[in-house]
């Protein structure tokens, strides 16, 4: 885009459209935070997708409408009053008036700065600020390369090129005009990175001027920008002339020099990884007199650069990464009066000399050098980590020359000795931070560092228990790390300021004695021989000592300790309970985890602060006594040898002891407990449960639970609503009579018991809604007569008589008279025969007059049968059922689910039910006749039935809402029948057939 360039009309329109989309992409894709800031200043910004093809998804381009004919105005002035150049007219007069205000058309402008070159030099993926404009270039390319009919301005709408002094614009009806104030542009462009600033410069002259403002070019980042001939070709150069015009290395260097000359006030330059870094950095130092930060690397930097460094008088930071300094075998002198930070990392040089009187931070990390001379009187931070070729004497000389040194990292310098540390201690009295990790020759003999606050000694083989005397002398120490010190056996320290200590993978470590008022973090792990720990700390809140298999003694005086995790400490004995009980030194303890501490046998806790206790996996515990009134959670998973348990008192709201099969005695006082599960406590014979708010008690399979325990429980827990006594054969009439103390009992499960009489239940449980009597085979045929003769349990809704031995007449009378039942289960009832409700109205006069209606002459009158409330009826596995007949006169108006599966002798089913939705007759292998008038049936299961396809077709033809049909393993239904079934019932969505993939 050079001055005076021109092209064909189509090319002009292409560039106009491209510039238009650039503009809207920049304005639309501002994130909400930036947009809100701009709008708070009074700017009106376009929203994404609001203008034709300027939306990011390119909808207008794909629809073929293109950009032609769009008329857009960006009224982006400050305040409520629009600027005089921000009004867009719809007629020629307004256009002429606007032309007086020098509005800029979207057009191919002549620019005096080659932004395409800058764009190529930065690279298409350049994104130092991680802007949100990541993929707009591909979108703009797709728009600008579209059909010529979709161009912004076609050949009939010629736009005169704009000269710098022109005041008149020739505009057509399809003209697109923009007027953005300079303040707005400056604010918007401040959010863009360099690559997007280059793109913005292509829009118009105003944007070109705004994007070139030096405020946006203070930081010139050319890191890893290697513009080669291949990149030139990838960026669009395909013709021979264009390839011949590919920039040479000299041209690229010239462009970099132009950038430096154009923006002489840049304060930061990064050319790390760029080609010919020496030439580039020399140009930068000679052109940018205000340079403050310079980053370079990945190449060779000649000696002349360090000589010319003094010309950059304002330079404060110099970073050199992975470079060869000079020719690699000569001394390099770094001299600068104002340099404050110098990083020469992973570089290769024989000898280096640094003379920087203002230098405060110096890093020579991982650099290959034999000697380093420092003359930096103000140096505070020195990093020489992994400088393997530096001798002990060189390190000593370099360090002691910096008497104000505060931080020293000499990790992985294997030649460092105690003598060097002693010299450093004598000369560097302000040293606070020392990292001497991986220095095998250090044992801290006669080393005194009183001002030290951070000491890291990872993998120092010379550190032993004798070294603790030197460490104890550092009374200001706050952080101590001793990981992987293989010869360390014990640590005894009294450091009042110590806050953090680490002891990891110390294979011979046996004992820890630690006293610190300010200790807040301790990390001890993978020390297999650790046996004794004694900690006194007022500030410690959390202690984690997982998998210390040899730990036997733990003494704590930690007033602020709240969380302790001793998972896997297999050698801890019962005495550990005293440590965490009241008076044990941890008065604020809230959470205690003793999982998999397999040496614990008798656990006794008495704590007024404990809230969470976990004993999962402690298989050896036989006796548990907890007196923790605020305990809310306890885990006993895996405590399968527990025999006696006492929770008096506790703040638990729920407790599950069903995982303790050997529990024989239980005592609970929990004023807030609502749920107690004893399912599986088969030997529990003594139970004293005092939980006044208990609402649910599950005592399933508690075969030794007797009437005395049940009576005491009901007396002390009057709010029980759900009581499960399944497989509790020891419970008898006396225990059931005690249920009268439970006025809110709504669910009672007496399944698999030896009950013969239910009269205590009918007398005591007047509010019962759910009664489960599965497999109660000793109940007589007359045991349920109070239900259908006397109106007992009027609120009963759910009755389960599965696998019982009641006779057919008792079942029929129950179903006929108890019309208030909503859920009935008769699964596996051997005496359950045909379910025939077609003649029940004729037999109604033979049934007892439950409702007490009689004529004036005293003769009982037959009454009209009320509607049944039955919703779910389950007759699974009833082998004697041969026929099911439910006509409309049965008045099952609420029946929605009927399950007859596994009834092998069922042959005929005739159902007329208006609300039936689910019908399951799977594995009814004798089924032959199926008649259905169920307009709301949605699921029908006929799996493994011997019924033929004609019967199924006729049956489902009356089911207008059927969606799911399962006919898998039906031998008389063939794959070709699927089409007929769908034709018979158009509402079908799913047909499951083992013979068809449908």
N, C-alpha and C positions, 0 to 999 in steps of 0.2 A: 504494500500500500504506500507507494511513493508519491511525492508531490507531482501533480500533473498527469497521473495515470488515468486512463479512460478505457472503456470497453463497450461491448455491444449492449443493446437494450436488455437482452435476456440476462447477461452477466450482471448488469446493474440491478435488475430486479432480484436476482439470486442473492446478491450481497445485501440488498435492502431487507429482504426477508430474514436473512441470517442475523443481521444486526438487530432487527426487531425482536427476534426470539432470544438473542443474547440479553437484551434489555429486560424482557419479561422474566426470563429464567433467573436473573440476578435478583429481581425484586420479589418474585413469587416465592423463591425457595429460602428466604430468610427464615430462621427458626422463630418460634413464638416469642422468645425472650427479646431478641433483637427487634422484631416487629413491634412488640408492645412498647419498647423504649422509643422507637421512632414515632409511633402513633401518639404517644403521650406528649410529644413535642408538637403535634398538630399535623403531621404528615399523613396523607391518605395513600395507602399502598394497595396494589392489586393483589387479589387472593388467587391461590392456585387454581387453574382451570377456568378462570373467569373470562379470559379473552381468547376466543378462537383457538388456533393452533399453537398459541404460546403456552398452553398447558404442557406439563411435563410428559404426559402420555402421548402427545401428538395426535389427539383425536381428530382434529380438523384435517390433518394430512391424510389419515387413513380413510376418512369419509369422502374424500374427493372434493370437498368444498374449497380447500386451499385458503390462502390468505387474501386473495383478491377481493376487493369490495369491502374490506373491513375498515372501519373508521374508528380510531381509538384516540382518546385524550387522557393524558396523565396529569391531572390537576394536583400537583404535588407541592403546593406552596405552604409556607408557614402560616399558622393561625387560621382563622375562619375565612378571611377575605382572600379570594384568589388573586394571584399576581396578574398584572396586565398582559402577560404573555402566556397565561395558562388557560384561556378560554378558547374552545374549539367551536367554530361555527359550522353550520350545515349547508350554507350557501356561498356563492362566489363573493358576496360582499364581505362576509365574515372572514373568508379566506384572505381577501386582499388586506383587510384590516390587520389580520394576524401577521401578514407578511411584513408589516412595518416593525414588528417586534423581533425580527431575526429568528424565527423558529427554525430548528434544524430538522431537515428531513432525514429519514433513514435512507442512506445512500452510500455509495462507495466514495468515501472522502479521501482526499490526498493528505497523507500524514508525513510529517518530517522525521518521525522516529519509526524504525523498522520493528514493529511489535511482533511480526511473524518470526523474525530472527530471535528475538528474546524468548518467544514462546518455544521455539525449537531448542534453544539452548537450555531452558529450564526443564524441558521434557514434559510430555503430556501427563505423566503420572505425578508431577511435582505437586506436593500438597503438604507443606510444612505445618500449616495451622489446622489440618484436618477439616477443611471446609465441607459444608454440606453439598457443594456443587460437584459431585464426583462423576456423574455419568451424563452431564448435560452436553458434553462435546459430541458423544455418539448420537444423541437426540437431534442436536442442531445439524449434524451432518446428514442425518436421514431426512430432515426437512429441506435443507438447501440443495440436496441432490434429487429431489422429487421431480415429478412431471412438470414440464414447462408451463402447462396450463394452470398449475397451482402456484405459480410465482406470485410474489407480493404485488408487483406491478408488471403488467404484460407490456408487449411491444407497442400497444396503442396508447399507453400512458407514459410517454417519455418525460423524464425529469431532467431538467437542465442541471448540469454540474454547478456546484456552488463554489464561487470564488471567495477568497478571504474578505474582499471588500464589497461583496454583493449585498444589496438590501432588498431585492425583489425575488420572490419565489413563484414559479408557475406551478399551480396545484390543480389536480383533478378531484373528482368526487371521491375516488378511492384512496385519497392521500392519507398517510399516517403521520401524525405530528407528535412530538414530545417536547415538553418544556419542564425541565427539572432544575430547581435552584441549585446553585453551587454548594450551599450549605448542606442541602439534602444529599447531593452526590458525595460530598466529602464524608458525611456520616455513614452512608451506606457502604462506600468503598472501604471504609476502615475495617469492615468485617471480612473483606476478601483477602485471599492469599495472592501471591505473585502471579500464578498461572492464570487466575481469574481476572486479575487486573489487566493482564495482556489481552485477554479475550474482550474485556470491557472496552479497551481502547479501540477495538474494531467497529464499535457501534456508530460513533459520530465524533465530530470535532470536540464538542463539549465534554464528552466522556473521555476522549483521548487526553484532553488537558487535565481533567480531574484525576484520572488514573495515574498520571505521571507526577503527581505531587510528591515532593520528597518525603513527606510524612509517612508514606506507604513503603518507602524504599530505604528505611534505616537498616534493615537486616537483609543482606544479599546472601541467599542460601543456594549454593551450587553443589551441594553434597551429592557425590556419586552421579554427577551429570556428565556422562561420557558420550557426547554427540558424535557418532561415527558415520561413515558413509552408509552403513546398513540402516541406521536410524533415519537418516535423510530419506532413504528409499521408502522405509516404512511409513514416514510421515506424508507420503503422497507423491514423491518425485518418481515418475514412471517413464517420462520421455527422455530421449538422449540429451536434449538441451538442459533439462532439469538436473539430470545426473551430472552433467558437466559443470553445472552451477553449484554442486554440493560444496559446502564450506570446507576448506582445508583447516588443519590444526592452527595455522597462522591466522586464518580468518576468524576462527573461533576465539583465539586469544585476543584478536583485535576487537571483537565484539565485547569481550569481558572488559577490555580496557575502555571501550566506549561507555560501558555501564558505569565503570568507576569514575570516568570523567563527567558523566551526566549527573551522577549522584555523589558528589564529593563529600557530602555530609553524612554518608552512611557510617554507622557506628559499630556494625557487626557484620562479619563476612565468614562464611563457611564454605571452604573448597575441599573438604575432606573427600578423597576418592576421585576428584576431577583429574583429567589428563594434564600432564605437564604442570604439576602443582608448583614447581619452583618458579616457573615463568609467571604463573598467575599470581602467586603470593608476592613476587617482586613488584608486579604492577600495582597490586593492592596497597602495598606499603608506600609506594611512591606517589599514589594518587589520592588515597584516602587519609587525609591529615587528621580527621576526627575519629579514626578507628579506635574502638575501645576493646572489642572482643574479636579474636582471630582464631579460626579453627582450620587445621589442615592435616593431611596425613595420607597414607597409602601411596607412597612414592619416595623419591629422593629429594631432600632439601639441602641445598648447597650451603657452604659456609658464608657465602655472600649475603644470604638472607639474614643470618644472625648479626652480621655487620651492619646491614641496613635497618635493623630493627629499631635502632635509636631514633630513626627519622619519624617513627610513629610515637610522638611524644605523649599522646593521650591514651596509649594502649595500657589496658589494665589486666586483661586476661589473654593468655596464649595457650592453646591446646594443640599438641602435636601427637597424633595417634599412628602407630604402626608405620613408622618411616625410618629411612636411613639418613642419619645426619652427617653431612659432609660426604666424604668418601668411605666412611666407616672405620678408618684407621687413624684419624687425626683428632686433635682436641677441639672441642666446640666451646666457644665462649658465649654465654648468654648474659648480656649486660643491658640493663634498662633501669632508668631512675624511678619510673612510676608503676612498673609492673607489680601487681598484687597477687595474681594467681598464675601459676605455671604448671602445666601438665605435660610431661614428656613420657608417654605411656607406650610400652611395647615397642620401643625404638632401639636402633642399633648404632652404637657409637663407642669408640675406644675410651675416651675420657671426656668428661664434661665439667665445665666450670661455670658456676652461676654467681653473678655479682649483681644483685638487685636489692638496693637498700630498703625499698618499700614492700618487698615480697612477703606475703603472709602465709600462702599455701603453696606447697611444692609436692608434686607427685612424680616419682620416677618408677612407678610400678611396672614390673615385668620387663623392664628395659635391660638390654645387654650392654653392660659397661664394666670396665675394670676399676675405674676410680671416679670419684665425684668430689669436687671441691666446692664448698658453699661459703659464700660471703653475704649472708642475708641476716643482718642483725635483728630484724623484726619478724622473722619466720616463726609461725605458731603451729603449723600443721605440716608434718613431713611424712610422706608415704614412700617407703622403699621396699614394699612387699614384693617377694619373688625376684629380687635382684640377685640371682644366684652367683654372679661373678664378682660381686663386691666383697672384698675381704673384711675380716673383723676389724682391722685397723682402719680401713677406709670408712666403714660405717661409724666407728667411734669418732674419727676425725670430723666427719660431716655433721654428726649429731651435736657434739660438744661445741661446735662453732656457732650454734644457734641457741643462745642462752635463754631466750624467751620462749622456747619450744613448749607447747602445751599438749600436742598429740603426736605420737610416734607409732607408725605401723611398720614393723620389721618382720612380719610373719613370713615364713618360708625362706628366711635367711639363715641357712643351716650353720654358718660359721660363727654366729654371734655367741659371745661368751659372757660369763658373769662379770669379768673385768670391764667389758664395755658397758654393761649396765651400771656398774659402780661409778664409772667415770661420768656416765650420763646423769646419774643421781647427784653427783657432786656439782656439775656445771649447769644442769637444767632443773633449777629449783621449782619451776612452775609446771612441770610435767604432770598432766592430769590423766591422760589416756595413753595406755601402752598396750600394744598388741604384739606379743612375742610368740605367737602360736607356731608350731612346727619348727621350733628351735631346740634340737635335742641336747645341746650343750649347756642349757640354762638350768640351774638348780637354785638360784637366788641366794647363794651363800654370801653372807655379809652385805646384801643389797638392802638399802634403805631408801624408800620412796615415800616420804610422809605425805606429799600432796596428791598422791595418786587417787583417782576416783573410779577409773575403769581399768581392769586388768584382765586380759584374755591370754590364756595359756593352754590352748588346745593342743593335744598330742605332743606335749613336752615330756620326753622320756626321763629327764633328769629331775622332775618335780616329785618330791616325796613328802612324807609327813614332816621331815625336818624343815622343809621350805615354808611351812606355815608360820614359823617364827618371823621370817622376813615379811610375809604378807600381813601378819598381825601388827606390824609396825606402821602399816598404811592405815592410820586411824580414820582417814577421810574416804576410804574405799566404799563405793556404792554398787559396783557391778564386778562380779568375780565369776569367771568361766574356766572350768578345769576339766573339760571333756576329754575323754580318752587318754588320761594320764595313767598309764598302765602300772606304774610303780607306787602310786598313791594308795596308802592303806587307811589313813585316818585324817580327819579334818577337825581341828579344835580351834575355833576362832571366836573372839569377842570384839566385834566391830560395830560400834553404835550406829553408824550411818549406812551399813550394808543394806541394799534393797533387793538385789537380784543375785542369785547364786545358781550355777549349773554344774552338775556332776553326772555325766552321761558316759556309759561304756568305760567305767573305771573298774577293771576286772578284779583288782585286789583290794578294793575299798571295803572296809569292815565297819567303821564307826564314824558317826557324825555328831559333833557337839557344837552347837551354834547359838550364839547370843547376839541379838541385834534388835534394837528398839524399832528400827524403821524397815525391817525386812517385810517385803510385800510379795515376793515371788521366789519359789524354790523349785528347781527341776532336778529330780534324782530318778534315774531310770537305768535299766540294764546294768546294775551293779550286783552280780549274782552272789557275792559273799557278804553283802551288807547285813549286819545283825542288829546294831544298836543305833538309835537316833534320839537325840536329846535337843530340843529346840525351844528357845525362849525368845519370843518375838511379840511385841505389842501390836504391830500393824498387819501381820500376816492374816489374810482372809481366806486363802484357798491353799490346800496342801494335797498334792497328787503324788502318790508313791506306788504306782501300779507295778505288779509282777516282781516284787522284791521277795523272792521265794525263801530267803534265809532270815528275813527280818523277824526277830522275836521280841525285841524290847522297843517300846515307843513311849517317850516321855515328852509331854507338850505343856508349855506354859504360854498359851497364845490367847490373850483376852479378846481379840477381834476375829478369831478363826470362825468361819461360817461353813466352809465346805471341805470335806475330807474324802479322798478316794483311795482306798487300800485294796483295790481289786487284785486278786491273785497273790496276795501275801499269805502263802500257805502255812507258814510257821507261826503265825500269830496265835496266842493262846487266849483262854477266857479272861485273863487279866486285862486285856485291851478294853473291856467294858468299863473298867474303873476310870480309864483315861477320858472317856467321852460321857461319863455320867456327871451329875452335879458334884462339884468339888474336885474334878479331875484336871482342871486347868484350861478348859475350853467352855466358858460360860455362855458364849454366843453361838455355839454350834447349831446349824440348821439342817445340814444334809450330811449323812454318813453312809458311805458305800463300802460294804465288806463282802462283796461278791467273791465266791470261790475261795473263801478263807476256810479251807477244809479241816483245820485243826480245832475249830470252835465246836464245843460240845454243849455247854450251858451258857446261854446269853442272857444277861440281866442288865437292863438299862433303866436308869432313873434320871430323867432329864426334863427340865422345865423349858428348854429351848428347842429341842429336836423336833423337826417337822417332817423330814424325809429319811427313811431307813430302808436300806436294801441289803438283804441277806441271801440273795439268789445264789444257788449252787453250793451253799454250805450244807453239805449232805450229812455231816456228822452231828448236827445239832439235834438234841433229843428234848431239851427243855428250854422254853422261851418265856421270859418274864419281862414285860415292858410296862413301865410306869412313866408315860410321857403324855401329859394332858393335852399338848398341842401337836401331837403326831398326826399328820394328815395322810401320809402315804407309807405303805410298807410292802415290800416285795419278798415273798417266801418261795419263789419258783425253785424247784429242785430240792427243797428241804423235806425229802421223802422219808426221813427217819424221825421227824418230830412227833413226840408222844404227848407232851403236856405244853399247853400254851395259855398264857395269862396276859390279857390286855386291860389293865385296870390302873387308872383310867387312860383313855386315849381320845384323840380328836378325830379319829377316822370316820369317814363318811361311807366307805365301802370296804369290804374285806372278803378275800377269796381264800379259803382254807381247804378247798376241794382237792388241792394238789398235795395234801398231806395225808396219805392213806393210813398211816399208823397213829394218827391223833386219837387219843382216848379220853382226854380230859380238856375241857375248854371253859375259860372264864373270861367274859367280856363285859366291860363297862364303858360304853361309848355313847355319850349323850347326843352326838350328832349323826350317828350311823343310820343310814337309810337302806343299805343293801348288804346282806350277809349271805355268802354262798358256802355251804358245807357239803356240796355234792361230791360224793366219793369217800367221805370219812366213814368207812365201813365199820370201824371198831369204836366209834365215838359213843360212849355210854354215859359220861358225865358232862353236862352242859349247863352252865349258868349264864344266861344271856340277859343283860340289863341294858336295853337300848330303847328308850322311850319313843324315839322318832323312827324306828325301823318300819319300813313299808314292804320289804320283800325278803323272804327267807326261803332259800332253796336247800332242803335237807335230803335231796335224792340219794338213794342207796345208803343212807345211814341206818343200816339194818339193826344196830343195837340201841337206837334211840327209843326210849320208852315213854309211857304216858306221863310219868312224873316230870321228865324234862320238858315235854311239850306243854304241860299245864303250867309249869313255872315260867316258861317263855311267853306264853300268851298273857299271863298276868302282868309281866313286866314290860311287854311290848304291845300295847293296845292298838297301835296304828297300823298293824300289818294288813296289807291289802292283798298280797299274793303269797300263798303258802303252798310249797311243793313238797309233798311227802311221798313221792313215788318210790316204790321198793323199800318202804319202811314197815316191815311186817310186824314189828313189836308194838306199833301204835294200835290201840283198841278203842272201844266205845268211851272209856273214861277220858282218854286224850281228846277224842272228837267232841265230847261235851264241853271241854274247856274252851272250844272255839267260840263260845258265847261271849267271851271277853274281847272278841275281835269284831266290833260293830261295823268296821269298814272293810271286812274281808269280801273280796269280789272274785278271787280266783283260788280254787282249791284243786289240787292234783293228788288223787289217791290211787293212781294207777299201780298195778302189780302189787297189790296188797291182798291180805287174806280176809277182808271184810265180808261179813254175811248180812249185815243189817246197816242201812243208811239212815235210820231214824234219828240218831244223834246229829247228823248233818242237817236234816230237814228242820230240826228243832233249834239248832244253834246258828246256822248261817242264813239268816233271813235276807241278807243283801247279796247273796251269791249270784254272780253272772256267768261264771265259767266253771264247769265241773267236769273233770277228766277221770274216767273210770276204766281205762284200758286194762285188759287182761285181768279184771277182777272176776275170776272164774267161780268164786264161792258165793256170789250174790244169787239169791233165789229169784224166781220169775216174778214174785210179788214185791220185790224190794223197791221197785220204782213206782208202785201204785200210788203213793202220795203225790207224785208229780201230776198224773193224769186223772186221778179220782178226787183228790183233796185240794188241788191247787197249791201244793207246796212250792217253795222257791219261785215266787211270781216274777222275779227279776231275771231268772235264768235265761240266757241267750245261747250259750255254747255248751253242747253236751257231747262228750266223746265216750262211746260204748264199744269201741273197737276191740276185737278179739275176745268178746264176752260170750256168755252161754245163755243169754236170755232167749226165751222161746219166741216163735213167730208172732203169736197173738199179743204178747207184751210189747213187742216192737211196733206192731200195727196200731195198737191202742195209743202208744206213746206218740207216734207220728200223727195220729188222727186228732188227738185232743190237745197236745201241746203246740198249738199253732203259733205261740209267741217265740218259739225257738228260731234262731237265725242260722246257726251252724250245727249240723249234726254229722257225726262220724260213726259209721257202722262197719268199718273195714274189718274184714276177716271174720265176720260173725257167721258161724257155721249154721245157725238156725235161721238165717235170713233167707227167705224164699222170695217168690215173685213180689215185685214192687208194683202192685196193681191198685191204683187209686180210682179206678173207674166205677166201682160199686160202693165206694165208701159212704156215699150219700144215702144208699138204701139201708146200710147198717147203722146209720146214725141213731136211729130210734132204739137200737139194741144197746148202745153205749150208755154208761151212767150219765145222769144229768149233772154235768159239772157246773153249769151256770145257774142251776136251781130254778128254772122256769117251769111253771105249771099252769094248768087251766083253772078256771073258777071252781070246777068240780073236784079239784084236787088231783087230777090225772096229769102226769108229766107230759108235756108236749115236745115233740121233736122241734129243734131249733134250726134256723138256717146256718149253714156252715160258714164261719168267718173266713176272711182272706188269710192265707198262711203268710207268716213273715220269713219263712225259710229262704235263705240266700245261698247257702252252700251245703250240698249233700254229698258225702263221700261213702261209697260202697265198694271200695277196692278189695279185690280178692274174695268176694262172696261167692263161693263155688256153687251154691244151690240156687242162685238166681237164674231163672230161665226167661223171664219176661218182665219188661218194664213198660208200664202203661200209665202215662201221666196226661190225662185229658184236660180240657179247659175247665171242666167242672171241679177238678181237684183244687182249683183256685190258688195255684202256686205262682202268684203274680210277681213275686220278688225273687224267685229262684234265678240265679245268674251263673252258677257253676254246678255241674253234675259230673262226678268221677265214678265210672263203672269199670275201670280197667282191671285186667287180670281175673275177670269173672268168666271162667273158661266155658261154662255151660249156658251162657246167655245167648239166646237165639233170636229173640224178637224185641225190638225197641220201637215204641210208638209214643211220641212226645209232642204235646201241643203246649208251648210255653212262650209267652210273649216277650219275656226279658232274659231268656237264657242266652248267655254269651259264650260259655265254655262248656264243651262236652268231650269227655275222654272215654273212649271205648277200646283203647289199645289192648292187644293180646286177648281179646274176646274171640277166640278162634272159632266158636260155633255160631257166630252172628250171621244170620241169613236175611232177616227182614229189618228194614230200617225206614221208619216214617217220621219225618220231622216237619213241624210247622212252627218254626222258631225264627221270626223275622229279624231278630237282633243277634243271631248266632254269628260270632266272628271267628271262632277256632273250633275245628272238628278233628279229632285224632282217632284214626281207624287203623293204626299200625298193627300188622300181623293178624288182620281179620280175614275170615274166609268169605266175605260178602262179595257179590259180583258187581261189575261196573254199572249194570242197568239200575240196580237198587240204589247205588250211591248217586247216580245221575238224577233219579227221581227224587231222592231225599233232599239233595242240596238245591233243587230247583225252587224250593219254597223258602230258601234262606237268602234273602236279598242283600244281606250285609256280611256274608261269609268272606273272610280274607285269607285264612290259613287252613289248608287241608293236608293232613298227613296220611298217606296211603302206602307207606313203606312196608315191604314184605307182605303185601296182599297178593296172593297167588292168582286171583281171578281178575286183577286189574292190570292191564298191559300198557306199555308206553304209548301206544297209539290212542289210548283212551283219554289222554290228557287234554287233547283238543275238545273232545266231547264234553268233558267235565267243565272246561272253561266256558264252553258255549251254553251249558245248562245253568251256570252261575257266573254271570259276567263280572261280579264284584270280586272274584278270586284274584289275589295278588301272589300267593305262594302255594305251590303244590309240591310236597315232599314225596318223592318216590325213589325207591332203591333201584328201579329199573329204568329210570329216566333222569337225565341231568337237569331237568327243569327245576 
